[in-house]
Amino acid sequence: MAAKHYLDPYNAAFAEAMSGEPSPHVLGYVKGHEALEGLQEQEPAYDIDVETFQVPWDDVSTNVVIFRPKSAPKPCPMVFYMHGGGWVLGSPKSFAPLMEDLARQSGAAMVFPDYSLAPGKQYPFQFEQLYAVLDHIARQPHKYNLLTDHIVLAGDSAGGHFVIALMQMCLERNLPAKIAQLVIFNPVTDTHIKMASYETFKNAPFLPVDTLDWMIDSFLPNKKDRENALTSPLTFASDQVLAKFPPTIIFLSEVDPLVDDGRAFGHRLQQAGVDCAIIKGEGQMHSYALVLPLRSKPTARAIVELAALKIRKALFPSTSS
């Protein structure tokens, strides 16, 4: 990577350690998934309860995992979190460290739908699958000791893409719950064009553009499917719809081909009158708040603390300072 793209010492050391490792698009779907799980291997947290249930829909039963602080009251408010991994990678095991941190610091239950991965399932399957799970929980939260009068939608990378799509679907379909806050990390916001940062950071560590292209092609093989408000909200979502979005915070990585995606979408929300904050992690690579070698470092810790605070203020307004 060009020297002009500053990485802080922690990110630089991790990038150097990864420099000889093949990228996910070289490893392929199975080995890429295994590599991410291996990178994230850790013992379960002692202070977090983990519960699992299934929601049947279409031809699948979606596995849903709840990460709940042991100290949390039951029922408790929920965050519906959609993971990244470019639509093709990711699992509860890979994302458990971040889910535990956010649950612990916010006091909320992190509801993690383990959606079907591409290319086994492709657009629009995952959009409908995720909405079906969210609607199911919103209509019978008592079954899971959850409160759904206010919900936070959250996600990273491809999961951030799903957050924006699901918010539009919630508005169109009148989800029987209020979405109180969006918390988005490094989102994909346009799949039919490439922003300038695709070129600037085409060889960025952890998410080079060749890997990103492979992931988008796996989920959206038909390029015409990239030209709508769900798959490319930056270009195709209307101002009228975006103006109805709840308060939103978007966290970006400085050295990331997706940095322009998130920044430009945040600008659209701001121009539509949405309470939207855009926070960029200087010297950080994609997924710096997730991966174990970086998540304990200063910028990642600060970002996760701020995300948890936003969640807490949205779900526990009477107790938040």
C-alpha positions in Angstrom: 0.0 0.0 0.0 1.3 3.5 -0.8 3.1 5.2 2.0 0.9 8.3 1.8 -2.0 6.3 3.2 -1.3 6.6 6.9 -2.1 3.7 9.2 -1.6 4.1 13.0 1.1 1.8 14.4 -1.4 -0.9 15.4 -3.1 -1.0 12.0 0.3 -0.8 10.3 1.6 -3.8 12.3 -1.6 -5.8 11.5 -1.3 -4.9 7.8 2.3 -6.0 7.8 1.4 -9.3 9.5 -1.3 -9.9 6.9 0.8 -8.9 3.9 1.7 -12.5 2.9 -1.7 -13.9 3.4 -4.1 -14.5 0.5 -7.1 -12.3 0.2 -10.6 -13.8 0.6 -11.3 -13.7 -3.1 -8.2 -15.8 -3.6 -9.1 -18.2 -0.8 -12.7 -18.6 -2.0 -15.9 -18.9 0.0 -15.1 -21.8 2.3 -11.5 -21.0 3.2 -12.3 -17.3 3.4 -15.0 -18.1 6.0 -12.6 -20.3 7.9 -9.9 -17.7 7.9 -12.2 -15.0 9.4 -13.4 -17.4 12.1 -9.8 -18.3 12.9 -8.8 -14.7 13.2 -11.7 -14.1 15.6 -11.2 -17.1 17.8 -11.7 -16.4 21.5 -13.4 -17.8 24.6 -17.0 -16.7 25.2 -17.4 -13.8 27.6 -18.3 -14.7 31.2 -20.7 -11.8 31.6 -22.8 -12.4 28.4 -25.6 -14.9 28.0 -26.0 -16.3 24.6 -29.4 -17.7 23.4 -30.3 -19.2 20.0 -33.6 -19.7 18.2 -34.8 -20.2 14.7 -37.2 -18.2 12.5 -38.6 -20.2 9.6 -39.2 -18.3 6.4 -39.4 -19.3 2.7 -37.2 -22.4 2.3 -34.8 -21.7 5.3 -34.9 -21.5 9.0 -32.8 -18.5 10.0 -30.6 -19.0 13.0 -30.8 -16.0 15.4 -28.4 -15.5 18.3 -29.0 -13.1 21.1 -26.0 -11.7 23.1 -27.4 -10.3 26.3 -25.6 -9.0 29.4 -26.2 -11.2 32.3 -27.0 -8.1 34.4 -29.6 -6.9 31.9 -33.3 -7.0 33.1 -35.7 -9.2 31.2 -37.3 -8.2 29.0 -34.8 -5.7 27.7 -34.5 -3.5 24.6 -32.8 -4.8 21.4 -30.4 -4.0 18.7 -30.9 -5.8 15.4 -27.4 -6.2 14.1 -26.5 -7.3 10.6 -23.0 -8.5 10.1 -20.5 -7.7 7.4 -18.3 -10.1 5.5 -19.4 -8.9 2.1 -22.6 -10.9 1.9 -20.4 -14.1 1.6 -18.5 -14.4 4.9 -19.3 -14.0 8.6 -21.0 -15.9 11.4 -22.0 -15.4 15.0 -18.6 -16.8 16.0 -16.8 -14.2 13.9 -18.7 -11.3 15.2 -19.1 -12.4 18.9 -16.3 -10.1 20.2 -18.1 -7.0 18.8 -21.5 -8.2 19.9 -20.2 -8.8 23.4 -18.7 -5.4 23.6 -21.8 -3.6 22.4 -24.1 -5.6 24.6 -21.9 -5.0 27.7 -21.5 -1.3 27.2 -25.0 -0.5 26.0 -27.0 -2.8 28.3 -29.1 -3.9 25.3 -29.6 -7.3 23.8 -27.7 -7.7 20.5 -30.0 -9.7 18.2 -27.8 -11.3 15.5 -29.6 -12.9 12.5 -27.3 -15.4 10.8 -28.6 -14.7 7.3 -28.0 -16.9 4.3 -24.8 -16.2 2.5 -24.1 -15.6 -1.1 -23.7 -17.1 -3.6 -26.0 -19.8 -2.2 -28.6 -17.2 -1.9 -28.6 -13.9 -3.8 -30.5 -10.6 -4.1 -33.3 -10.1 -3.1 -33.4 -13.1 -0.8 -31.4 -11.7 2.1 -33.4 -8.5 2.2 -36.6 -10.4 2.5 -35.1 -12.9 5.0 -33.8 -10.2 7.3 -37.1 -8.2 7.2 -39.0 -11.4 8.0 -36.9 -12.1 11.1 -37.2 -8.5 12.3 -41.0 -8.5 11.7 -41.3 -11.8 13.5 -39.5 -10.5 16.6 -41.3 -7.2 16.6 -44.7 -9.0 16.6 -43.9 -11.4 19.5 -41.0 -10.0 21.5 -42.3 -11.6 24.7 -41.2 -15.0 23.4 -37.6 -13.8 23.5 -37.7 -11.6 26.6 -37.2 -8.5 24.4 -38.8 -5.0 24.2 -39.5 -3.7 20.8 -41.3 -0.4 21.3 -37.9 1.1 20.2 -35.3 -0.8 18.2 -31.8 0.1 17.0 -30.7 -1.2 13.6 -27.0 -1.7 13.3 -24.5 -3.3 11.0 -21.1 -3.1 9.4 -19.9 -3.2 5.7 -22.5 -5.4 3.9 -24.4 -5.3 7.1 -24.5 -1.5 6.9 -25.9 -1.9 3.4 -28.6 -4.1 4.9 -29.4 -1.5 7.6 -30.1 1.1 5.0 -32.3 -1.3 2.9 -34.2 -2.6 6.0 -34.9 1.0 7.1 -36.5 1.7 3.8 -38.5 -1.6 4.0 -39.6 -0.7 7.6 -41.0 2.6 6.4 -42.7 1.1 3.3 -44.2 -1.9 5.2 -45.1 -0.2 8.5 -43.0 -2.4 10.8 -45.0 -2.7 14.1 -42.1 -1.1 16.0 -40.3 2.2 16.0 -36.7 2.3 14.7 -35.1 4.8 17.1 -31.5 4.9 15.8 -29.2 3.6 13.1 -25.6 2.7 13.9 -23.6 1.9 10.8 -19.9 0.9 10.3 -18.2 1.3 7.0 -21.3 0.7 4.8 -21.6 -0.2 1.2 -24.1 2.4 -0.2 -23.8 2.0 -3.9 -23.2 -1.2 -5.9 -23.7 0.1 -9.4 -20.9 2.7 -9.4 -17.4 2.9 -7.9 -16.6 5.9 -5.8 -13.1 7.5 -6.0 -11.9 5.7 -2.9 -12.2 2.4 -4.8 -9.2 3.6 -6.8 -7.4 5.5 -4.0 -7.5 2.4 -1.7 -7.7 -0.4 -4.2 -4.9 -2.3 -2.4 -6.1 -1.4 1.1 -5.4 -4.1 3.8 -8.2 -6.4 4.8 -10.5 -5.2 2.0 -8.8 -4.7 -1.3 -11.0 -3.8 -4.2 -10.6 -7.1 -5.9 -12.2 -8.8 -2.8 -14.9 -6.2 -2.7 -15.8 -6.7 -6.4 -15.9 -10.5 -5.8 -18.3 -10.1 -2.9 -20.6 -7.7 -4.8 -20.6 -10.0 -7.8 -21.5 -13.0 -5.6 -24.5 -11.2 -4.1 -25.6 -9.2 -7.2 -24.5 -11.1 -10.4 -27.1 -9.3 -12.5 -25.9 -5.7 -12.9 -29.5 -4.4 -13.5 -30.3 -5.5 -9.9 -27.8 -2.9 -8.7 -29.9 0.0 -10.0 -32.5 0.4 -7.2 -33.0 2.1 -3.9 -32.3 -1.1 -1.8 -29.0 -2.1 -3.5 -27.7 1.4 -4.3 -29.4 3.8 -1.9 -26.8 6.5 -2.4 -28.0 7.0 -6.0 -31.5 5.7 -6.1 -33.2 6.3 -2.7 -35.4 9.4 -2.8 -34.9 12.5 -0.6 -38.5 12.0 0.6 -37.7 8.5 1.9 -34.3 9.5 3.4 -35.9 12.4 5.2 -37.9 9.8 7.3 -34.8 8.1 8.6 -34.2 8.1 12.3 -31.1 9.6 13.9 -28.1 7.9 12.4 -24.4 7.6 13.1 -22.0 6.4 10.4 -18.4 5.3 11.4 -15.9 5.2 8.6 -12.3 3.9 8.2 -9.8 6.3 6.6 -7.9 3.6 4.6 -10.9 1.8 3.1 -12.3 1.6 -0.5 -15.7 2.2 1.1 -14.9 5.4 2.8 -16.5 7.6 0.1 -19.6 5.4 0.1 -20.3 6.1 3.7 -19.3 9.7 3.6 -21.5 10.5 0.6 -24.5 8.7 2.0 -24.1 10.5 5.3 -24.1 13.8 3.4 -27.3 12.8 1.7 -29.0 12.1 5.0 -27.7 15.4 6.4 -29.0 17.3 3.4 -32.4 15.6 3.9 -32.6 17.0 7.4 -31.7 13.7 9.3 -29.9 13.9 12.6 -26.8 12.2 11.1 -23.2 12.2 12.4 -20.3 11.0 10.3 -17.2 9.9 12.3 -14.0 8.8 10.5 -11.3 6.7 12.2 -8.0 8.3 11.2 -5.3 5.7 10.3 -7.8 2.8 10.5 -8.4 0.1 8.0 -11.8 -1.6 7.2 -13.3 -3.5 10.1 -10.9 -2.1 12.7 -13.6 -2.1 15.4 -14.2 -5.8 14.8 -11.0 -7.7 14.3 -9.3 -9.0 17.5 -5.8 -7.6 16.7 -7.3 -4.1 16.5 -10.5 -3.9 18.6 -8.7 -3.3 21.9 -6.6 -0.4 20.4 -7.4 3.3 21.2 -9.5 4.3 18.1 -11.5 1.1 18.0 -12.2 1.3 21.8 -13.4 4.9 21.4 -15.6 4.1 18.4 -17.3 1.2 20.1 -17.8 3.2 23.3 -19.5 5.9 21.2 -21.6 3.4 19.3 -22.7 1.8 22.6 -23.5 5.3 24.0 -25.7 6.0 21.0 -27.5 2.7 21.5 -28.0 3.3 25.2 -29.4 6.8 24.7 -31.8 5.6 22.0 -33.1 2.6 24.1 -32.7 3.8 27.7 -33.4 7.6 27.4 -34.5 8.0 31.0 -31.3 6.6 32.4 -28.7 7.9 29.9 -26.7 11.0 30.9 
